[in-house]
């Protein structure tokens, strides 16, 4: 028996194998620890010219295999490199007789490029789905994609979408300050996500929570639009988004909320895909705090902000519970994902 979410649950059988390539080894180890099952052994080799190979060091024939790989690039490798390694490894596992291979992707690269915004634009999220399926991927698990409808439509194999909503709600509900709160989306496209979070937070805190949003337009990498809608003055603002990259969108929203009279501003985003420009978030123009999850490994340059203005919540247990429910065939995946309907 192992403990997941505070309750005793049956352990996975020997017919389940968990792998985590080196780029996501720490996250994979946290998932494995929750499940009470060690990561399976594998080999990674680098060759001249940038080529590589990855193989299992144990038999996977007839087994249900989970490969945990976050597809966020960093100084050690690009998103393309992480994706390519994942594809080749899944192909090798299928060739070795794996019964089913599930790609566990805490962060899914190219999820933002889900539609054509200009003539002859690629729809890269769909292409990523196609190549994952082409190597034999049977199932994909990921968290808080940019556009859930686009994600659902991109994949033909089984797909599981998880949400960090409950993780963030528990964090903010624990702060029982007297100031009224308002949840704000930094752009119109995220208003559904903000509303969903607001409803869960209202339920958890048993008090009314306001809702607001910013107007934003992005073209050629330039962000414009400064209209802020919502009851901001005198309120504790929670800016909610799926990810933070350069921080430009968040900083615009923070500035607008301050000018509108917010007394405190906190930011919650699942994926900390920080670029060097994101350091601005932790300067005088930034919010009072930034709360993210461990779906992406923080660059060392951001570690000094931890326990000051940066807080990292664990999403690894959520992935562990999804794996447990899939393998044991018990428990609702849709409720686990933050949705209201049972699976």
N, C-alpha and C positions, 0 to 999 in steps of 0.2 A: 504493500500500500504506500501511496505517496500523498502529499497534501497539496491541493490546488485551491486557491481562493479561500483558504482557511478550513476546508473540509477534507476528510479522508476520501481518496478515490482510488480505484483499482489501477495498478501499474500496467504499463504497456507490455505486450508479450515480446518474445524473442523474434517474432516475425516482423517487427517494426524496426526500422533502422533510421537513425538521425545523422545527417552529415552537415558540417558547416565549413566551407572553404575558409582559408586563413584570413581573408579580408573581413569576415563576419564571425570569426571564431569566438570572440568574447560574448556576443549576443547569443550565438548558438549554445554556448556553454550554460548561459543563464536559462535558456529554454529547457535544455536537457536536465539541469538541476531541479527545476520545478517538476518535471515529469519523473524524476528519480531514475533516469536511464542515461548511461554515458553516451557521448557522441561516438559514432562508428569511426574506425581508423581509415584514413585515406592518404594518398601520396600526391603531392604537387611538385612538378619539376619544371624548371625554366630552361629554355634552349636559346642558342644564339639567334639573333634576329628578332627576338621578342616572342617566339613561339613557346608553347607550354603544353603540358598535359596534366590531367588529373584522373586518378583511378581509385576505386575502392580497394582496400587491403583485406576485405573479408567478403564472403559470398553474399550476394543479394538476390540470388535466384529464388523466385516465388515470394519475395518479401515486399512489404509496403514501405517505400523509402521516402523520406522527407529531406530535401536539400534546402538549407537556410542560407540565403544570400541576399544582403541588402544591395540594391543596384545604384548606390550613390557613389559618384566618383570622389576621389580625394588625391592628396599628393602621392599616394602609393599606387594609384591606378584610376583610370577613367571609368565612367559608367559603361562605356562600350566594352572595355576590358572585362569588367565584372560580368556583363551580360554574356560575352563570348565564352568565358570560362564556365559559366553556369550551363550554357547550351551544350558545350562539348561534354561536360560531366553528366548531364542528364542523358545525352545520347549514349555515353559509355555504360551507364547504369541500365538502360533499356537493353543494350546489346548483351549485357551480362545476365539478363533474365529477370530483372526486377518486375514484379507483378504490377506495381503501380508506383509512379514517381510524382510526388507533389512538390512544386516549387514554392517555398515559403519566402516571400519577398517583403520584409518589413517596409522597405521603400521601393516603389516601382518606378524605374526610370522612364522618361518620355510620357508619363501619364498626363502632363500638361499639354502636350501637342496632340489633342484629341479631335481637332476639327480644322477645316481650312479657313483661315482668316484673310488670306490673300490668294490671288489667282495662282494655280498650280502648286499650292502648298502641299506638303506631305501630311498624312494623318498617321504619325509615327506610332502612336499608341496601338493602333490596329496592326501595324507591321510587327511590332514586338510580340503581340499576341499570336500572330501567325507563325513566327519563327519558333516560339516556345512550343507551339503545338506540333510544328514540323519535326522536331527532334523527339517527339513522343511524350511530352509532358501531359500527364493525365489530369492534374488539378493544380490550380494556383490559389495561394492564400496571400492576401496583402492587406494593408491598412490605410484608411483615409486617403483614397485617391482624389485627385483634383476634381474629377467629374464622374460621379458614380454611374450615371446613365451610359456614358461613353465606355466605361470599364465593362459594364454588363453586356453591352452590345459588341465589344471587341472580341471577346473570347467565345469559342465554341466548345472548349473543354470545360469541365466543372470549375467554377470560380467561387471563392469565399472572400467576402469583403468584411473586414473588422473595423471597428471604430474605437477611438480612444475617449469617446464621450464620457463614459462612466469613470475613467481614470481621472479626467480633468474635473468632473463634477465633484468627486470625493475630495479633491484637493481644495476647490473653492468653497465647498459647503462647510469644510472644517474651519474656515475663517468666518466666525460669526459676528463680524463687526457691525456697528449700527448704521453705517452709511448705506443708502439704497444702491443697488447694483443695476447696471445696464450692460447687456451683451451687444457688442458692435461688430459687424462684419466690415473689414477694410475695403471691400468692394461689393457691388451689387450682386455679382455672380456667387458670392458666398452667403447670401442672406438665408438660404434654406438651411445651410449648416449652422448658422448662428441661431436661427429659430429653433432648430432641433436641440441645440445645447441649452438655450434659454428655457425650454419646456422641461428638460430634465433637471436643470438647476432649480427652477421654481418648485418642482416636486420634492427635491431633496431638502430644500431650505424652508419649505412651507411659507413662502412669502412671495409677493409679486416681484418679478424681474423685468426691467425694461428691455427694449430691443431697438437697435439703430443700425445704420449702414452709411458707408462712404460711397460717393460716386468716383469711379476710376476708369480711365481709358488708357490702354497701352498700345503704342504704335512705334515700330522701329526701335524698340527698347526704351522709348520715352513715355513716362507716366504723367498723365494730366487729369484734371478734375479735382475740385476741392469742396464739393457740396457735402455737408454732413447732416444727416437726418436722424432725429431721435432725441429723447430727454436726457441731455448730458450734464447740464449745470448742477453742481453739488453732488454728483454721483460717482461711485466707484465703477470705472469702466473696465470691462473684460473684452479685449480684442481677440477674436477667435478666427483661426485660419488653418489650412491644411499643412502649410509649410512656410518656412522663412528661408530665403536665399540671400539676396543682397540686403534685405531689410528696408528697401526704399518704400514699398507700399505701406509697411507697418509704421515707419517714421512719419509719413504723411498723415496717417490716421492719428498717430499720437499727437502730432502738432495741432491738428484740427480739434481733437478732443480737449486738449489743454486750453486752446483759445476759446472753446465753448464752455469752459468752467468746470471740467472734471476735477475731482479732488484727488483721485488716485487712478492710475492706469496700469493694468497688467495685461500681458500678452500670453496667449496659449496657442501653440501650434504643434502638431504631431511630429513633423519632420524638420529637424534642424540641419538643413542642407546649406549651412553657412558658407558664403564666399568671404573673401577678405573684407569686403565693404560692410559686412554685417557687424563688424566691431563698433560701428556707429551706434548700434542699439544699446550699447553699454556705456555711452557717454552722456553728457548733460541733456542732449536732445532726445534720449531714449525713454522708454517706459520705466515705471518703478520696478518691474520685474518681468522676466521672460521665462515661461514654463514650457518645456518641450519634453519629448520622450526619448528613449534610447534606441529608436528605430534606425538612427544614423549615428555612427561613432563621431564624437566631437574631435575636431582638430585640437592639437595640444595648445594652440594659441588662445583657445577659449576656456581652457581649464581654470585660469585665475579668476574668472567671473563666477565659478561655482560657489554656492552657499553665500553669495552676495546678491547679485541681481539675476543670476541664472540658476534655474532649478531643472533637474532632469528626473522625470518620472519613468518607471519601468513599464514597458509595453510587452516585454518578453513573456511574462506570465499569461498574457492574453493569447499569444500565439501558442503557448504550451497547452492552454485549455482547449483551444480550437483543435489542435492535434489530438488531444485525448478524446474529445467528443467524436471526432471523425473516426478514430481507430476503434473506439468501443461502441460506437453507434448509439450513444446516449446523450441526452441534453440538446437544447435548442441552439443551433448555430446562429439563427437570425436574432434571437435575444442576446446572445453573446456579442453579436456585431453591433448592438445598439439600436436595432430596429424593434418595432412593436409586435410584428406578427411572428408566430411560431414557424419554424422550418418544417 
